[in-house]
């Protein structure tokens, strides 16, 4: 294995007995923290009692498998680590490792009653605080340790205020990794990554800072760089919908070609301004008219719009899919795709362009949240980016 200087420093600390009860590796994306955390976890588990129990957890089991389990298996070999997501357990150097997701406040009940020698947490800021509190109470054997990774979040996040800021009072090791610490990365990849992030995401995911989200959500947007006069062209067509009854209902027609998408036109119906409300059947008729002349591959729909989805499916013309609706992750994905040159907007999309200039973070909230105004086209853009475009960009390798 080849280690960066920062990674070697951490492993030397472990060899000298410098790990604490809680060990947090935090910092920017692609900084090498997850990779070395798994190396550290494997070395440490292999040195601990075989008859004891261990736990690995992520926001979900799928995320844990994608981010950690497959990589751990690659690092130590399948003969040394096997796992089953269905059984929610694995074996690492003969030690039994339970696997859990921590996706909501009820998750803490999954680990009640456990007695653990060690635990590993992936992306700890995404965990409910109750789960983490319960987890610490389960680490009750002599020499028990927790190893965790995370990107920074808001400065008033519970992990920052209750643990990191109190590191001197606790048995707590906090190691910060930055993008530039990972000297194994190609220079052009690092340069492009720095260009693709902006605002609060640049501060957190590139600089590794615990920064408050403030100002406009997409401060880089301007009509000169992000709007065009579209013409007919090759591509696959999608519709993304943020459904509303009293709030505006927005459709976006998207043309996708080789990892690049253009929002060709918009439908924007604000019932309060129009002084009338439309039924689901009326919205469906508008959808057919809106897409006339285009072969629509899929309609990406606000997952809360169950009644409208039922109407669309009843007619049998369109394939409909629930949108991925993690707001913060969707904003980050959209921001990265836009900065990477993968998303443009037709100049006719006046309401969308207007929303870009007003879509802002709610600075009154302690946690990251957007002001729930001027966000309807912003939501359908986020749905399309997170559900369709991000996957296509990855598949195209660009």
C-alpha positions in Angstrom: 0.0 0.0 0.0 1.1 3.6 -0.7 0.3 6.2 1.9 0.4 10.0 1.8 2.3 11.8 4.5 -0.9 12.6 6.4 -2.0 9.0 6.3 1.4 7.8 7.5 1.2 10.2 10.4 -2.1 8.8 11.5 -1.0 5.2 11.2 2.2 6.0 13.2 -0.1 7.5 15.9 -2.0 4.2 16.1 1.2 2.2 16.3 2.3 4.3 19.3 -1.0 3.8 21.1 -2.2 7.3 20.3 -5.8 6.5 19.4 -8.5 7.7 21.7 -12.0 6.5 22.6 -13.5 8.6 19.8 -11.4 9.1 16.7 -12.7 11.4 14.0 -11.2 11.9 10.6 -12.8 15.0 9.1 -12.2 17.3 6.1 -12.6 17.8 2.4 -13.7 15.3 -0.3 -11.1 13.1 -2.0 -8.6 13.9 0.8 -7.9 10.2 1.5 -9.6 10.1 4.9 -12.1 7.3 4.1 -9.4 5.1 2.6 -7.0 5.4 5.5 -9.8 5.2 8.1 -10.6 1.7 6.7 -7.0 0.7 6.8 -6.8 1.9 10.4 -10.1 0.1 11.2 -8.8 -3.1 9.8 -5.5 -3.0 11.6 -7.1 -2.1 14.9 -9.8 -4.8 14.7 -7.2 -7.4 13.8 -5.4 -6.5 17.0 -8.4 -6.8 19.3 -10.2 -9.8 20.9 -11.8 -12.1 18.4 -14.7 -13.1 20.5 -16.1 -9.6 20.8 -18.6 -7.8 18.6 -18.0 -4.8 16.3 -20.2 -2.5 14.3 -20.0 -0.6 11.0 -22.7 1.9 10.2 -23.6 4.5 7.6 -26.5 6.7 6.7 -28.0 3.6 5.0 -26.8 0.1 4.4 -26.5 0.8 0.7 -24.4 3.9 1.3 -22.2 1.9 3.7 -21.7 -0.8 1.1 -20.9 1.7 -1.6 -18.6 3.9 0.4 -16.9 1.4 2.7 -17.6 -2.3 2.6 -16.5 -2.9 -1.0 -13.4 -0.8 -0.5 -12.5 -2.6 2.8 -12.9 -5.9 1.0 -10.6 -4.7 -1.7 -8.0 -3.5 0.8 -7.8 -6.7 3.0 -9.0 -9.3 0.5 -12.2 -11.3 0.4 -10.5 -14.1 2.5 -10.2 -11.6 5.4 -13.5 -9.7 5.0 -16.9 -11.1 3.9 -20.2 -9.4 4.4 -23.9 -9.8 3.8 -26.2 -6.7 3.5 -29.2 -9.0 3.9 -28.0 -10.6 7.1 -26.6 -7.2 8.2 -23.3 -8.7 9.3 -19.8 -9.5 8.2 -16.5 -11.1 9.4 -13.3 -9.1 9.5 -10.2 -11.2 10.3 -12.6 -13.6 12.1 -14.3 -10.9 14.1 -18.0 -10.5 13.8 -19.1 -7.1 12.5 -22.7 -6.0 12.6 -23.8 -3.6 9.9 -26.5 -0.9 10.4 -28.0 2.2 8.7 -28.6 5.3 10.8 -31.1 7.2 8.6 -33.6 8.6 11.0 -34.4 9.2 14.7 -35.7 5.7 15.2 -32.4 4.1 14.2 -31.0 4.2 17.7 -33.4 1.4 18.7 -31.5 -0.9 16.3 -28.4 -0.9 18.5 -30.0 -0.9 22.0 -28.7 -3.8 24.1 -25.5 -4.3 22.1 -22.1 -4.5 23.8 -19.4 -3.5 21.4 -15.6 -3.5 21.4 -15.5 -1.1 18.5 -17.5 0.9 15.9 -16.9 2.5 12.6 -19.1 5.4 11.3 -19.2 6.7 7.7 -20.2 10.3 7.2 -21.1 10.9 10.8 -22.7 14.3 10.3 -25.5 12.6 8.5 -26.4 10.5 11.6 -29.2 11.4 14.0 -27.7 12.6 17.3 -29.7 10.1 19.3 -28.1 7.2 17.3 -24.6 8.5 18.1 -25.4 9.0 21.8 -26.7 5.4 22.0 -23.7 4.1 20.1 -21.3 5.6 22.5 -23.1 4.0 25.4 -22.7 0.6 23.7 -18.9 0.9 23.6 -18.5 -0.3 27.1 -15.7 -2.9 26.9 -12.1 -2.1 28.0 -10.2 -0.4 25.2 -13.4 0.1 23.1 -13.0 2.7 20.3 -14.9 4.5 17.7 -13.4 5.5 14.3 -15.5 7.9 12.2 -15.2 10.0 9.0 -17.2 13.1 8.0 -17.2 16.2 5.8 -17.8 19.4 7.7 -21.3 20.8 8.1 -22.9 23.8 9.7 -20.9 25.2 12.7 -23.9 24.6 15.0 -24.2 21.0 14.1 -24.4 18.7 17.2 -21.1 16.9 16.2 -19.3 20.3 16.2 -20.7 21.9 19.3 -21.0 18.8 21.6 -17.9 16.9 20.6 -15.3 18.6 18.3 -15.5 21.9 20.3 -15.1 19.9 23.5 -12.3 17.7 22.3 -10.1 18.9 25.1 -12.6 17.7 27.7 -13.3 14.3 26.1 -11.2 11.3 25.1 -11.4 12.5 21.6 -9.0 12.6 18.6 -9.8 15.0 15.7 -7.7 14.8 12.6 -8.4 17.1 9.7 -7.6 16.2 6.1 -7.6 18.6 3.2 -7.8 18.0 -0.6 -4.1 19.0 -0.9 -3.1 16.4 1.7 -3.9 13.7 -0.9 -0.8 13.8 -3.0 -1.8 10.7 -5.0 -4.4 12.7 -6.9 -3.7 13.9 -10.5 -3.2 17.7 -10.5 -5.8 18.3 -13.2 -8.4 16.4 -11.2 -7.7 18.5 -8.1 -7.8 21.8 -10.2 -11.1 20.8 -11.8 -12.7 19.7 -8.5 -11.8 23.1 -7.0 -13.5 24.9 -9.9 -16.6 22.8 -9.7 -17.5 23.6 -6.1 -18.7 27.1 -5.0 -19.9 28.9 -1.9 -20.6 26.9 1.2 -19.8 23.6 -0.6 -16.3 24.9 -1.6 -15.7 26.0 2.0 -16.7 22.6 3.4 -15.8 20.1 0.7 -12.6 21.7 -0.6 -11.3 23.7 2.4 -12.7 21.4 5.1 -14.3 24.2 7.1 -17.4 24.2 9.3 -19.1 27.0 7.5 -22.6 28.5 7.8 -24.7 28.4 4.6 -25.6 32.0 3.7 -26.6 34.2 0.8 -27.8 32.8 -2.5 -27.8 29.1 -3.0 -26.3 29.4 -6.5 -24.4 32.6 -6.3 -22.4 31.9 -9.5 -25.5 31.8 -11.8 -25.6 34.5 -14.4 -27.5 34.6 -17.7 -24.4 35.1 -19.8 -22.8 31.8 -18.9 -25.9 29.6 -18.1 -28.6 30.6 -20.6 -28.7 30.0 -24.4 -31.1 30.1 -27.3 -31.8 26.4 -27.8 -32.3 24.8 -31.2 -33.6 21.4 -32.1 -31.0 18.8 -31.6 -30.2 15.2 -30.9 -30.9 13.9 -27.4 -33.2 12.2 -25.0 -36.1 14.1 -23.4 -37.2 14.1 -19.8 -39.7 16.1 -17.8 -39.1 17.1 -14.2 -42.0 18.3 -12.1 -42.4 20.1 -8.8 -46.1 19.6 -8.2 -48.2 22.3 -6.5 -51.8 23.0 -5.8 -51.8 26.3 -3.8 -48.1 26.7 -4.6 -46.8 26.9 -8.2 -46.7 23.8 -10.3 -43.6 23.7 -12.5 -42.6 21.4 -15.4 -39.1 21.5 -16.9 -38.5 19.9 -20.3 -34.9 18.6 -20.5 -32.9 17.5 -23.5 -30.0 15.2 -22.5 -27.1 14.3 -24.8 -23.9 12.6 -23.6 -23.9 14.0 -20.1 -25.0 17.5 -21.0 -28.5 18.8 -20.4 -30.5 21.8 -21.5 -33.7 22.9 -20.0 -35.5 23.6 -23.2 -38.7 25.2 -21.8 -40.7 25.6 -18.7 -44.3 25.4 -17.6 -45.1 27.6 -14.5 -48.6 27.8 -13.2 -49.1 29.9 -10.0 -52.6 29.3 -8.7 -52.6 32.2 -6.3 -51.6 34.6 -9.0 -54.0 33.1 -11.5 -56.8 33.0 -8.9 -57.8 29.5 -9.8 -56.7 26.0 -8.9 -56.3 23.1 -11.4 -57.1 19.5 -10.8 -54.7 16.7 -11.4 -56.5 15.9 -14.7 -56.1 19.5 -15.8 -52.4 19.4 -15.0 -52.1 16.1 -16.9 -53.7 17.7 -20.0 -51.2 20.6 -19.7 -48.4 18.0 -19.5 -49.5 16.4 -22.7 -49.7 19.8 -24.4 -46.3 20.8 -22.9 -44.5 17.7 -24.3 -46.2 17.6 -27.7 -43.8 16.6 -30.4 -41.2 15.1 -28.0 -40.7 11.5 -27.1 -40.4 11.6 -23.3 -38.2 8.9 -21.8 -39.3 9.5 -18.3 -41.2 12.0 -16.1 -39.3 12.7 -12.8 -41.9 13.7 -10.2 -41.9 15.2 -6.8 -42.2 12.1 -4.6 -45.0 13.7 -2.5 -47.3 14.1 -5.5 -48.9 10.7 -5.1 -52.3 11.7 -6.6 -50.7 13.2 -9.7 -48.5 10.2 -10.2 -51.6 8.0 -10.1 -53.2 10.1 -12.9 -50.1 10.0 -15.1 -49.9 6.2 -14.7 -53.6 5.8 -15.4 -53.2 7.3 -18.9 -50.3 5.0 -19.6 -48.4 7.4 -21.9 -45.5 8.4 -19.7 -43.1 6.4 -17.6 -43.0 8.1 -14.2 -40.3 7.9 -11.5 -40.1 9.4 -8.0 -37.3 12.0 -7.8 -34.5 11.8 -5.3 -35.4 14.4 -2.8 -32.5 14.9 -0.4 -32.5 18.7 -0.5 -28.9 19.5 0.5 -27.4 16.6 -1.4 -29.5 17.6 -4.4 -28.3 21.2 -4.2 -24.7 20.1 -4.0 -25.1 17.8 -7.0 -26.8 20.6 -9.0 -24.2 23.1 -8.1 -21.4 20.7 -9.1 -23.1 19.8 -12.4 -23.7 23.4 -13.3 -20.1 24.5 -12.5 -18.9 21.5 -14.5 -20.7 22.8 -17.6 -23.3 20.0 -17.7 -26.5 22.2 -17.3 -27.8 25.1 -19.3 -31.2 26.9 -19.6 -33.1 28.3 -22.5 -33.5 32.1 -22.3 -37.3 31.6 -22.5 -37.3 30.1 -19.0 -38.0 33.4 -17.4 -39.5 32.2 -14.1 -36.5 29.8 -13.6 -34.0 32.6 -14.3 -35.9 34.8 -11.8 -35.8 32.1 -9.1 -32.0 31.7 -9.4 -31.7 35.3 -8.3 -33.9 34.9 -5.2 -33.2 31.3 -4.1 -31.4 31.8 -0.7 -30.3 30.0 2.4 -32.3 30.6 5.6 -29.8 32.3 7.8 -32.1 32.2 10.8 -31.9 28.5 11.0 -29.1 26.7 12.9 -29.0 23.9 10.4 -28.7 24.1 6.6 -32.1 25.1 5.2 -33.4 27.1 2.2 -36.1 29.7 2.4 -39.2 28.0 1.2 -40.0 30.7 -1.4 -38.9 31.1 -5.0 -37.9 27.5 -5.0 -40.4 25.7 -7.3 -38.3 25.5 -10.5 -35.3 25.2 -8.3 -36.8 22.0 -6.9 -37.6 20.5 -10.3 -34.0 21.3 -11.4 -32.7 19.5 -8.4 -34.9 16.5 -9.0 -33.6 16.2 -12.6 -29.9 16.7 -11.6 -29.9 14.2 -8.7 -32.1 11.5 -10.3 -31.0 11.6 -14.0 -28.1 13.8 -14.9 -25.7 12.8 -12.2 -26.0 9.2 -13.2 -25.5 10.0 -16.9 -22.5 12.2 -16.3 -20.9 9.4 -14.3 -21.7 6.9 -17.0 -20.2 9.1 -19.7 -17.0 9.6 -17.7 -17.1 13.3 -17.9 
